[in-house]
Amino acid sequence: MTRAMMDLYYWPSPNCWKVSIALEELGLAYRISFVNIRAGAQAEAGYLAINPNGRVPALIDHQPADGGGPLRIFESAAILLYLAEKTGRLLPAAPRGRVEALQWLMWQAAGFGPVAGQVRHFRDYSKEPNPGATARFVTEIERLYAVLEHRLDGRDFVADVYSIADISIWPFVLPYERTGQSLAAFPRVARWAGALLERPAIRRALALGAEQRRGGPLHEQVERLLSASN
Ligand SMILES: N[C@@H](CCC(=O)N[C@@H](CS)C(=O)NCC(=O)O)C(=O)O
């Protein structure tokens, strides 16, 4: 049996979808190891040796370009960048196009993703109501949606071409209902998100691990999206 080129440490969730979408788009051979974050597997010593940050995703490349031993990568944006550089795809090579994509990749990693996480924490998970924190993060996610809406005026992709910037942002628009947005207020974001959902690689990535997804917060929404389109 030939060994998969990559091991993806995964649980069906937005940060992991970034990487599974990229792997599917790039047609790279990978094998999934499920890290059950509902059971705390992300904090176990064996996994921390792969991702010292104790979160999913992580990736091991068994065939790195330097010909050395297996290469471990954590942080989803770093993984996206690594895959784009390894393959020469999903990231423009010319400096201007590359900057366009990289700045939006960082915008997601430093702003849109973490703020969406805080909104969900204070709206859905926090045991103590904290209206001040909730209001702050809800205001900020609304602002970030408006920034994305403005950016998508007259363009099909966040950067000049489909890139790891779209791939990093899209899975964080998917749970818009859970962060309290109505996409009716952001029609360009809705159009862009709907168009990307037609990509076979995105559909394949979302379908992975449906059994593990069941019972989780995004299961029904993902199933609805997959059955509504096509
Ligand atoms: N900045 C990290 C964030 C990773 C992250 O928060 N992943 C979530 C799943 S989407 C997770 O591992 N949650 C488990 C936990 O919070 O313990 C990345 O982009 O890889």
The ligand as an SDF file (V2000), in Angstrom:
LIG
                    3D

 20 19  0  0  0  0  0  0  0  0999 V2000
   -5.3520   29.6820   15.0150 N   0  0  0  0  0  0  0  0  0  0  0  0
   -5.6390   28.2830   14.9200 C   0  0  0  0  0  0  0  0  0  0  0  0
   -7.0150   28.0480   15.5080 C   0  0  0  0  0  0  0  0  0  0  0  0
   -7.3650   26.5720   15.5310 C   0  0  0  0  0  0  0  0  0  0  0  0
   -8.6570   26.3130   16.3040 C   0  0  0  0  0  0  0  0  0  0  0  0
   -9.0880   27.0920   17.1650 O   0  0  0  0  0  0  0  0  0  0  0  0
   -9.2870   25.1820   15.9680 N   0  0  0  0  0  0  0  0  0  0  0  0
  -10.4880   24.7800   16.6540 C   0  0  0  0  0  0  0  0  0  0  0  0
  -11.4040   24.0360   15.6770 C   0  0  0  0  0  0  0  0  0  0  0  0
  -11.9670   25.1220   14.3690 S   0  0  0  0  0  0  0  0  0  0  0  0
  -10.1200   23.8620   17.8050 C   0  0  0  0  0  0  0  0  0  0  0  0
   -9.1300   23.1570   17.7540 O   0  0  0  0  0  0  0  0  0  0  0  0
  -10.9380   23.8820   18.8580 N   0  0  0  0  0  0  0  0  0  0  0  0
  -10.7150   23.0450   20.0050 C   0  0  0  0  0  0  0  0  0  0  0  0
  -10.5050   23.8140   21.2790 C   0  0  0  0  0  0  0  0  0  0  0  0
  -10.8070   25.0140   21.3120 O   0  0  0  0  0  0  0  0  0  0  0  0
  -10.0370   23.2180   22.2470 O   0  0  0  0  0  0  0  0  0  0  0  0
   -5.5720   27.8290   13.4510 C   0  0  0  0  0  0  0  0  0  0  0  0
   -5.8980   28.6480   12.5980 O   0  0  0  0  0  0  0  0  0  0  0  0
   -5.1880   26.6820   13.1720 O   0  0  0  0  0  0  0  0  0  0  0  0
  1  2  1  0
  2  3  1  0
  2 18  1  0
  3  4  1  0
  4  5  1  0
  5  6  2  0
  5  7  1  0
  7  8  1  0
  8  9  1  0
  8 11  1  0
  9 10  1  0
 11 12  2  0
 11 13  1  0
 13 14  1  0
 14 15  1  0
 15 16  2  0
 15 17  1  0
 18 19  2  0
 18 20  1  0
M  END
$$$$
